Amino acid sequence: MDAVIEVKDLVKEYIIVKKESGLRGSIKSLLFPKKTKFNGVNGISFSISPGEIVGYIGPNGAGKSTTIKMLTGILHPTAGSIKVCGISPQADRKAVVRKLGVVFGQRTQLYWDLRLGESFELLRRIYQIDQVSYEENLAVLTDVLKLHDFMNTPVRQLSLGQRMRGDIAASMLHSPSVLFLDEPTIGLDADAKHAIRNFIKEINRTRGVTVILTTHDLDDVEQLCSRIIVVNNGKIVEDGPIGSIIHKLTPHRMLVVELQEPCQDLTTPHATVIKQEGLKIWYQFEKESISASELIAALSQKLPIQDISVKEPNVEDAIREVYKTTATV
Amino acid sequence: MVSTIKHYVSVASCWARLAIQRQLEYPLFLFSWLLMIPIQYFSGIWMLKIIVDRFQALNGWDFPQLTFLYGLGLISHGIFVVFFINTWSIDHMVINGGFDRLLLRPMNVFFQLVASYVNFIGLIDCIPGIIIFVYGAEIAGFEWSLVNIGKLILVLIGGILIRAALFTSLGTIAFWTKRNGSMVGFALTMLERATMYPLSMYPYFLQALFTFLIPIGFISFYPAAEFLHADSGGIDLPLSFALWTPVVGIICFLIAGGIFKFGMKNYESAGS
């Protein structure tokens, strides 16, 4: 199957003028600007197959938004090649953009002072959607995203959750095959997040829409993405199925043991004590070397255990680990 | 080709309708504009009358001719403000990343910029302009023949295109400087001085500047001179000026469009 997105050796160079402080500094930078070149994106390659939901994550300033903007035709790369649905966004922006839906969490594409429905009508014309498909699509979107209640409300009066749902609907009206979501759940309450996550799973399942999700909310990533690409300092540092990345970076689990009475010797060759709070002890053990049940058996032979729980490392732990080890000094 | 035109017309008319609705949301603004603009322009023409009566004709241009000139400039300004007001926000959009959304849509970006807001309130600007122009035409002895009306329409279209080209080019500079220079005010003042008063009263180098480099003299001065057989200053151009203006307008507009396209390649968007 042909990749729906193909990126090779992508580079984006920025020219930065070094500014010095104070009045003398400002005058100096005006007359003798010290320009340095800086690669916001420094050689990125990946390919995404149709129907994947990929999390594209990284710390602030890692080059995520820059990559996404080059994929969507907003920015021009300095070097490298991009193909979206087989077409280069730089060669034929309009053709590529027709197949893309893009949602920026922090900026809306809806008209502030008009009813939600008016913005949809405009988009129908811009994308030249035929009336039948438009009405069908709108009905489905209104239903799944529950827009009936505020379809006729001016956008400026909508809550953030409502506006986000409106923006997502707007991005899907023309039935794009690829959806880019930039912080789609930012600032939303638990209910709204849940609704949006369900929507994404749904359109991926029923319509095979490829989804690229850029977010700092790792719950989103955990719930939705089968694969994550981690970017740092303009380069890809991890790319693979979410399970294996977590396993690779945080190959340990946690066993929390609560004792019946205080004990002196808490050590065990199979695990390390990470923390102790009164009668509660946190043991960290390697998944590879011992299973949870074996460790419990070993510990219960020497300790009077009242209660146990097993904790899995989550995406957040793994990602923090990546950011830490790949940060520039 | 035809379907593309239909597409663009359909989107433009949708935008025009939405623009009216958006402007109707703020009736108080409409009302205050209705008061302010006529006062501004009528006081301008009154001041001219005082100057001419008190002193003497400006460079051989008497009051009727000056009124005609003033009115002609006002009309092309008024119509420009209705259709091209978004060219005034190009530098803001560059800095705020406003072009991102336009680039994500399968249509020409410049078209989206211009067509997305039709400033109907600007039609109010046209009213005093039309009144002053018609009055000036009467007292200056302008003949309302079919040929003249045809020439007038061409001159107005050309004038609007030249104005649009000017503001577009100035706004496009922001793609490189990335600062809010806001040349809009400066451009408006320059336009006022060169279109509402006879160019012939300025020194030669300014006349040359406004004829050959920034051809705003073609917006109203040269056409008015041609229509009224008045003194067109130190520069003599062959052929009827009424034919020059739309041609200059189209050329300038195409050049400005090219500069804009080139500027878009340098677009760096904004932050996140």
Interface residues (C-beta under 8 A of the other chain):
Chain A: Y14 S65 K69 T72 G73 I74 L75 H76 R93 K94 A95 V97 R98 L100 V102 F104 Q106 R107 Q109 Y111 D113 L114 E118 E121 L122 R125 I126 Y127 Q128 D182
Chain B: H7 S10 V11 C14 W15 L18 Q21 R22 E25 G97 F99 D100 R101 L103 L104 R105 P106 M107 K265 Y267 E268 S269 G271 S272
